[in-house]
Amino acid sequence: MNFSRPEYDTRLAKVKTAMSEAQVETLVISDPSNMHWLTGYDGWSFYVHQGLIVALDLDEPIWWGRGMDGNGAKLTTYLKPDSIRPYADDYVQNPQKHPMSFVADILREKGLEKKKTSVELDNYWFSAKCQAILIEELGKVPGDATGLVNWCRLIKSPQEISYLRLASKVCLNVMDTAVRSIRPGKLERAAAAAVYQACVLGPEGTPGDHPAIFPIMPSNERTTCAHLGWDPGRTYKDDDLVLLELCGVHKRYHCPLSRTVFLGQPPDRLKHISQAVLEGVAKVLDFIKPGVRAEEVEAKWRQVIKSYGVVKPSRLGYSIGASYVPDWGERTVSLRPGDKTVLQPNMTFHLMPGIWEDDLGFESSEPFLVTENGCQPLTNYPRGILTP
């Protein structure tokens, strides 16, 4: 396990408090990041149904998942053997049999079937079929507790912050590798391969890991899109524009970072956008402190870029922490209008002021930690247009 048992106990207590406040007696969790945060479970097994049952009446969560993954739960969690409940393999992708029936059996066994039960209704791993089977099995409609555990994760512990700082070291090495690899005459896929190696290997003394999002490395017209990868058959050329949205990972904690590379003399429009973004980032980082609301951070940013005539309709950033595919965000706070979340010390965010126009894009982001008096960037990589 990556954390002490007392830390896991504190997390479970926090979730149970949130459940009580939401009048939830039993919670069925399917988000692998939440599973990991609560128990330490760490496996690439989320392509089949798996999860946790957390109940106010139970001392510890119950892990349930595919039979072949039961030993993984024994190896990576603190749970007692009786709290690890693997199901038979004929539950896997079987239209006549569904793992949620197995979950319902556990609820009945523990006397929880009549309790007020909620699920993470809106996430990547809980399907409409899951809800339909639970309704059929329990004779009631489970409530929606989407995000309940995610919001409990917002304020990071000292150990979590230490992992994020190590992830930032991996991130800096990843970004440096990418910038060094982008040269005229080099295959884009070769640069991507070097980035992957840097992600997993990490710098000396700091192990990396696989990121929740693949390396986003579009070039030229592909930079007008936010989430495209490299072109597998293309070679970099003079005057190429390349966007990099990459990440360092340590013990599943993600530190993302974006930068812009131009192989030549940058055009005036790109320099203008860069100037607007850099001024906006600097003033936003100087503005952030405990007590500021998420929407106020975005408003400060919008105030700066408005004078440049630059527009960003999408959110400015989001909270980060421990994550699994397909997203390195925590799916809670967004730095955008209407989000009234009050920033507190030891929250961590990715400030992502990406600009995507019809003919080019620009990115220069900053991951940061909210401190007692302000905020602290987690990386120190040069901002602006990089011209290697």
Secondary structure, DSSP 8 states (H G I E B T S, - for coil): --S-HHHHHHHHHHHHHHHHHTT-SEEEE--HHHHHHHH----S-TTS--EEEEETTSSS-EEEEEGGGHHHHHHH----GGGEEEE-GGGTTBTTB-HHHHHHHHHHHTT-TTS-EEE--SSTT--HHHHHHHHHHHSS--EE-TTHHHHHTSB--HHHHHHHHHHHHHHHHHHHHHHHH--TTSBHHHHHHHHHHHHHH-STTS-----SS--B--BGGGGGSSS----TT-B--TT-EEEEEEEEEETTEEEEEEEEEESSS--HHHHHHHHHHHHHHHHHHHH--TT-BHHHHHHHHHHHHHTTT----S-SEEEE-B--TT-SEEEEEESSTT---B--TTBEEEE---EE-SS-EE---EEEEE-SSSEEES-----SEE--
